[in-house]
Amino acid sequence: MTSLIVTLIVVAVLFALILFNLPWILRALGLHRHYTIPDFDLSGKRAVVICTNHTILDPTGRPTGAFGSEFTVPYYAFINAGMAVDMASIKGGVIPIQPPSWSWPLACADDRRFMADAEAMAKLKQSKAVADIDPADYDVIFMAGGWGAAYDLMQSEALADFVTRANAQGKILGSVCHGALGLCSAKGIDGELLVKGRRVTGVTNDQINTFGIAVTPKHPEEELRKAGAIFECQHAWLDPFTTHTTIDGNLITGQNQNSGYETSHRILEKLATAHNR
């Protein structure tokens, strides 16, 4: 009996230690791994971060939306560089959050900063509709992911038109994860699909299958390949723990929720190079 009690205590302590250190363990595995973005001074430049409005993971009935770090990381990367940043969505208004991306143990430092930032939260709750904004007002167009994006980014004629015009004006177009779907229906200046023959990345089929969300209507790897893109990615023992960023001219895309830091860095780097010419 005594040995059983000791064993139960040891198991309970080990379980508690694992729970307490779970955020660190996930980071060690590759989720939101540490990444330092260098300092940039891009005062006077503007960016818009575009998210989904879709709230239900059809047909399961589970809630969905935008994945927290996929918009909070670029938002603060741009803010820290002195840029003005707007939040937009397909319909405007409230941007839903994909659970549990803003909860323990997945929430990152930028998520917590965003939740405590009254101005940022106001932008999230009163986002601009894509149809009401002009790409000429921005230097960077960034499309965040989250499973909700599978339901409205590629399907939006307003977003396709916005990205088409932004590209024609030479704006930097960035995305992470499912955000790459926002590139799939846009056209290049030659009238062909924007991503045709260009190197891009987005969430992989392997990651979608790992999370069991193949029920979603659009899968970035499939749609990018169908659109003629040269799809690049990295694989790991589980794809949610890997990352990759691809640069092709004004297209700067990140593979998944871990890719926001480097993708934002490369966007700032490109914008700074153009700014200093």
RODODREN-326777 format. One line per field, with one value per residue (C-alpha): residue number from 0; x, y, z. Coordinates in nm, 4 decimals, padded with zeros to 6 digits. Layout:
<rs>
nr: c(NUM, ...)
c1: c(X, ...)
c2: c(Y, ...)
c3: c(Z, ...)
</rs>
This chain:
<rs>
nr: c(0, 1, 2, 3, 4, 5, 6, 7, 8, 9, 10, 11, 12, 13, 14, 15, 16, 17, 18, 19, 20, 21, 22, 23, 24, 25, 26, 27, 28, 29, 30, 31, 32, 33, 34, 35, 36, 37, 38, 39, 40, 41, 42, 43, 44, 45, 46, 47, 48, 49, 50, 51, 52, 53, 54, 55, 56, 57, 58, 59, 60, 61, 62, 63, 64, 65, 66, 67, 68, 69, 70, 71, 72, 73, 74, 75, 76, 77, 78, 79, 80, 81, 82, 83, 84, 85, 86, 87, 88, 89, 90, 91, 92, 93, 94, 95, 96, 97, 98, 99, 100, 101, 102, 103, 104, 105, 106, 107, 108, 109, 110, 111, 112, 113, 114, 115, 116, 117, 118, 119, 120, 121, 122, 123, 124, 125, 126, 127, 128, 129, 130, 131, 132, 133, 134, 135, 136, 137, 138, 139, 140, 141, 142, 143, 144, 145, 146, 147, 148, 149, 150, 151, 152, 153, 154, 155, 156, 157, 158, 159, 160, 161, 162, 163, 164, 165, 166, 167, 168, 169, 170, 171, 172, 173, 174, 175, 176, 177, 178, 179, 180, 181, 182, 183, 184, 185, 186, 187, 188, 189, 190, 191, 192, 193, 194, 195, 196, 197, 198, 199, 200, 201, 202, 203, 204, 205, 206, 207, 208, 209, 210, 211, 212, 213, 214, 215, 216, 217, 218, 219, 220, 221, 222, 223, 224, 225, 226, 227, 228, 229, 230, 231, 232, 233, 234, 235, 236, 237, 238, 239, 240, 241, 242, 243, 244, 245, 246, 247, 248, 249, 250, 251, 252, 253, 254, 255, 256, 257, 258, 259, 260, 261, 262, 263, 264, 265, 266, 267, 268, 269, 270, 271, 272, 273, 274, 275, 276)
c1: c(00.0000, 00.2810, 00.4615, 00.1392, 00.0961, 00.4581, 00.4098, 00.0926, 00.2695, 00.5622, 00.3252, 00.1287, 00.4476, 00.5735, 00.2358, 00.2354, 00.5889, 00.4938, 00.1865, 00.3818, 00.6511, 00.4204, 00.4629, 00.8425, 00.8190, 00.6101, 00.8592, 01.1459, 00.9635, 00.9307, 00.6040, 00.6626, 01.0344, 01.2460, 01.3231, 01.4650, 01.3560, 01.6202, 01.5317, 01.3910, 01.2820, 00.9971, 00.8063, 00.5543, 00.4960, 00.1628, 00.0467, -00.2879, -00.3344, -00.6281, -00.8128, -01.1146, -01.4657, -01.5719, -01.6684, -01.7770, -01.5723, -01.8392, -01.9789, -01.8509, -02.0117, -01.6882, -01.5841, -01.3011, -01.1571, -00.8134, -00.5164, -00.3897, -00.0154, -00.0646, -00.1890, -00.0434, 00.3188, 00.3166, 00.1050, 00.3691, 00.6600, 00.5211, 00.4270, 00.7739, 00.9232, 00.7229, 00.4590, 00.0882, -00.1144, -00.4807, -00.6811, -00.9201, -01.1382, -01.3515, -01.6774, -01.5421, -01.6402, -01.5413, -01.2533, -01.3172, -01.0326, -00.9636, -00.9670, -00.7424, -00.4830, -00.5223, -00.5225, -00.2600, -00.0355, -00.0511, -00.0707, 00.2593, 00.3944, 00.2508, -00.0914, -00.0847, 00.0393, -00.2440, -00.5103, -00.3853, -00.3698, -00.6973, -00.6216, -00.5342, -00.8421, -01.0615, -00.9188, -00.9936, -01.3554, -01.4095, -01.1966, -01.2242, -01.4009, -01.1670, -01.4057, -01.3718, -00.9920, -00.7547, -00.4232, -00.2716, -00.2906, -00.0547, 00.3004, 00.2391, -00.0615, -00.0464, -00.2967, -00.3184, -00.4429, -00.6509, -00.8948, -01.1694, -00.9661, -01.0358, -01.3971, -01.3694, -01.0245, -00.9991, -01.3746, -01.3811, -01.4005, -01.3305, -01.0049, -00.8999, -00.9541, -00.7738, -00.4679, -00.4663, -00.4547, -00.1999, 00.0310, -00.0050, 00.1026, 00.4123, 00.3011, 00.4600, 00.2186, 00.2705, 00.0883, 00.1213, -00.0492, -00.4071, -00.3525, -00.1906, -00.5412, -00.5858, -00.3302, -00.4900, -00.7684, -00.5705, -00.4249, -00.0788, -00.0161, -00.0101, -00.3657, -00.2563, -00.3105, -00.0755, 00.1013, 00.1501, 00.5189, 00.6095, 00.7641, 00.5209, 00.4392, 00.1444, 00.0138, 00.0799, -00.1675, 00.0248, -00.0457, -00.4129, -00.4392, -00.2528, -00.5170, -00.8021, -00.9423, -00.9608, -01.3326, -01.2362, -01.3197, -00.9816, -00.6349, -00.3445, -00.0989, -00.3587, -00.4923, -00.1489, -00.0354, -00.3577, -00.2949, 00.0458, 00.2596, 00.5950, 00.5017, 00.7831, 00.7719, 00.9566, 00.8475, 00.9099, 00.7977, 00.4805, 00.4416, 00.2910, 00.6415, 00.8274, 00.8514, 00.9536, 00.9497, 00.9651, 01.0562, 00.9722, 00.9831, 00.7013, 00.5524, 00.6780, 00.4957, 00.5250, 00.4334, 00.2422, 00.1797, 00.5519, 00.6518, 00.5154, 00.8399, 01.0707, 00.8077, 00.7527, 01.1294, 01.1743, 00.8895, 01.0457, 01.3848, 01.2477, 01.0547, 01.3607, 01.5764, 01.3254, 01.2846, 01.6583, 01.7160)
c2: c(00.0000, 00.2373, 00.1694, 00.2330, 00.5698, 00.6619, 00.5610, 00.7711, 01.0706, 01.0351, 01.0076, 01.3107, 01.5169, 01.4182, 01.5033, 01.8425, 01.9158, 01.8315, 02.0542, 02.3406, 02.3171, 02.2404, 02.5803, 02.5388, 02.1801, 02.2885, 02.5660, 02.3164, 02.0941, 02.3879, 02.5660, 02.9450, 02.8862, 03.1793, 03.4227, 03.7743, 04.0247, 04.2965, 04.6607, 04.8544, 05.2160, 05.2248, 05.5204, 05.6498, 05.3083, 05.1293, 04.7695, 04.5946, 04.2529, 04.0651, 03.7835, 03.5591, 03.6261, 03.2619, 03.1255, 02.7618, 02.4613, 02.3197, 02.0558, 01.9758, 02.2755, 02.3494, 02.7164, 02.8464, 03.1730, 03.3343, 03.1735, 03.4245, 03.4353, 03.4406, 03.7984, 03.9157, 03.8376, 04.0347, 04.3076, 04.3812, 04.3225, 04.6071, 04.8217, 04.7773, 04.9029, 05.2262, 05.1359, 05.2127, 04.8907, 04.8334, 04.5155, 04.4062, 04.1060, 03.9767, 04.1306, 04.3722, 04.3820, 04.1204, 03.8863, 03.5546, 03.3745, 03.0086, 02.8246, 02.7451, 02.9646, 03.2429, 03.0054, 02.8207, 02.6548, 02.7865, 03.1634, 03.3397, 03.6690, 03.8717, 03.7158, 03.8279, 04.1731, 04.2043, 04.0994, 04.3679, 04.6357, 04.8317, 04.9906, 04.6577, 04.4882, 04.7681, 04.7047, 04.3333, 04.3990, 04.6699, 04.5493, 04.7169, 04.5326, 04.4403, 04.6006, 04.9325, 04.9626, 05.0707, 04.8913, 05.2271, 05.3193, 05.0383, 04.9235, 04.5721, 04.3449, 04.0527, 03.7659, 03.5614, 03.2060, 02.9986, 02.7306, 02.9851, 03.1231, 02.8006, 02.9166, 03.2753, 03.3988, 03.2206, 03.2492, 03.6289, 03.8230, 04.1430, 04.0018, 03.8631, 04.2058, 04.3802, 04.1529, 04.1789, 04.5586, 04.5539, 04.3346, 04.5615, 04.8511, 04.6616, 04.6160, 04.3474, 04.0560, 03.8334, 03.5431, 03.2581, 02.9194, 02.9303, 03.2989, 03.1873, 03.1047, 03.4794, 03.4699, 03.1858, 03.3732, 03.6918, 03.7702, 03.8846, 04.1772, 03.9298, 03.8182, 03.4734, 03.3537, 03.5471, 03.2443, 03.0582, 02.9674, 03.1411, 02.9983, 03.0073, 02.8152, 02.7568, 02.4952, 02.1425, 01.8617, 01.6676, 01.9344, 01.9513, 01.5754, 01.5882, 01.8265, 01.6292, 01.9257, 01.7770, 01.8696, 02.2294, 02.3312, 02.4709, 02.3321, 02.5695, 02.3099, 02.1679, 02.5042, 02.6591, 02.3600, 02.3669, 02.7368, 02.6498, 02.7607, 02.6050, 02.4878, 02.4757, 02.3439, 02.1620, 01.8431, 01.7184, 01.4206, 01.6296, 01.9232, 02.1543, 02.1684, 02.2783, 02.6130, 02.7580, 03.0997, 03.1503, 03.4729, 03.5275, 03.8929, 04.0729, 03.7434, 03.6514, 03.3544, 03.1427, 02.7772, 02.7716, 02.9216, 02.9026, 03.1068, 03.4493, 03.5796, 03.5051, 03.5945, 03.9332, 03.9836, 03.9204, 04.1565, 04.4329, 04.3618, 04.3946, 04.7091, 04.8649, 04.7879, 04.9577, 05.2453, 05.3161, 05.3252)
c3: c(00.0000, 00.0893, -00.2391, -00.4314, -00.2600, -00.3368, -00.6991, -00.7286, -00.5745, -00.8163, -01.1126, -00.9933, -00.9518, -01.2966, -01.4497, -01.2753, -01.3964, -01.7541, -01.7372, -01.5814, -01.8494, -02.1426, -02.3149, -02.2938, -02.4207, -02.7189, -02.8006, -02.7773, -03.0246, -03.2660, -03.1869, -03.1819, -03.1551, -03.0410, -03.3228, -03.2941, -03.5568, -03.6063, -03.5496, -03.8454, -03.8765, -04.1250, -03.9856, -04.2366, -04.3918, -04.3619, -04.3475, -04.3379, -04.1791, -04.3306, -04.1495, -04.1863, -04.0592, -04.0629, -03.7215, -03.7636, -03.8713, -04.1004, -04.0866, -03.7357, -03.5656, -03.3778, -03.3456, -03.5601, -03.6874, -03.7221, -03.5449, -03.2881, -03.3517, -03.7279, -03.7019, -03.3688, -03.4609, -03.7897, -03.6320, -03.3678, -03.6026, -03.8137, -03.5129, -03.3621, -03.6894, -03.6592, -03.9155, -03.8948, -03.9044, -03.9863, -03.9333, -04.2073, -04.2833, -04.5655, -04.4392, -04.1792, -03.8147, -03.5583, -03.6401, -03.4597, -03.2825, -03.3424, -03.0112, -02.8353, -03.0101, -02.7513, -02.4546, -02.2518, -02.3632, -02.7226, -02.6678, -02.7383, -02.6001, -02.8891, -02.8310, -02.4687, -02.5699, -02.8225, -02.5708, -02.3303, -02.6034, -02.6114, -02.9495, -03.1104, -02.9663, -03.0997, -03.4472, -03.4066, -03.3115, -03.5723, -03.8609, -04.1986, -04.4801, -04.7653, -05.0162, -04.8311, -04.8336, -05.1095, -05.1716, -05.2645, -04.8946, -04.7900, -04.8447, -04.7106, -04.7478, -04.5032, -04.4906, -04.1716, -04.1458, -03.9112, -04.0172, -04.0780, -04.3677, -04.5607, -04.5948, -04.7159, -04.8288, -05.1639, -05.2187, -05.1820, -05.5091, -05.3149, -05.1774, -05.5167, -05.6704, -05.3828, -05.4081, -05.7890, -05.7676, -05.4857, -05.6912, -05.9956, -05.7725, -05.6583, -05.2977, -05.0800, -05.0417, -04.7384, -04.5792, -04.3331, -04.3229, -04.4625, -04.5415, -04.8685, -04.9935, -05.0332, -05.3153, -05.5102, -05.6924, -05.7614, -06.1037, -06.2049, -06.4375, -06.7282, -06.6543, -06.5392, -06.1841, -05.9562, -05.8091, -06.1391, -06.1751, -05.8495, -05.5326, -05.2412, -04.9257, -04.6953, -04.4580, -04.5812, -04.6379, -04.3726, -04.1109, -04.2096, -04.1688, -03.8359, -03.7005, -03.8583, -04.0507, -04.3994, -04.3858, -04.4666, -04.8260, -04.9323, -04.8549, -04.9310, -05.0609, -05.2989, -05.4157, -05.4667, -05.6720, -05.8780, -05.9449, -06.0905, -05.7976, -05.7127, -05.3644, -05.1080, -04.7526, -04.4794, -04.3064, -03.9535, -03.7469, -03.7208, -03.9595, -03.6908, -03.5403, -03.8525, -04.0348, -04.3694, -04.5367, -04.9131, -05.0948, -05.4610, -05.5589, -05.3789, -05.2518, -04.9033, -04.7569, -04.4422, -04.4053, -04.0771, -03.7336, -03.6514, -03.9567, -03.8647, -03.7160, -04.0073, -04.2655, -04.0984, -04.0744, -04.4469, -04.5302, -04.3193, -04.4722, -04.8255, -04.7424, -04.5772, -04.8823, -05.1111, -04.8624, -04.8507, -05.2237)
</rs>
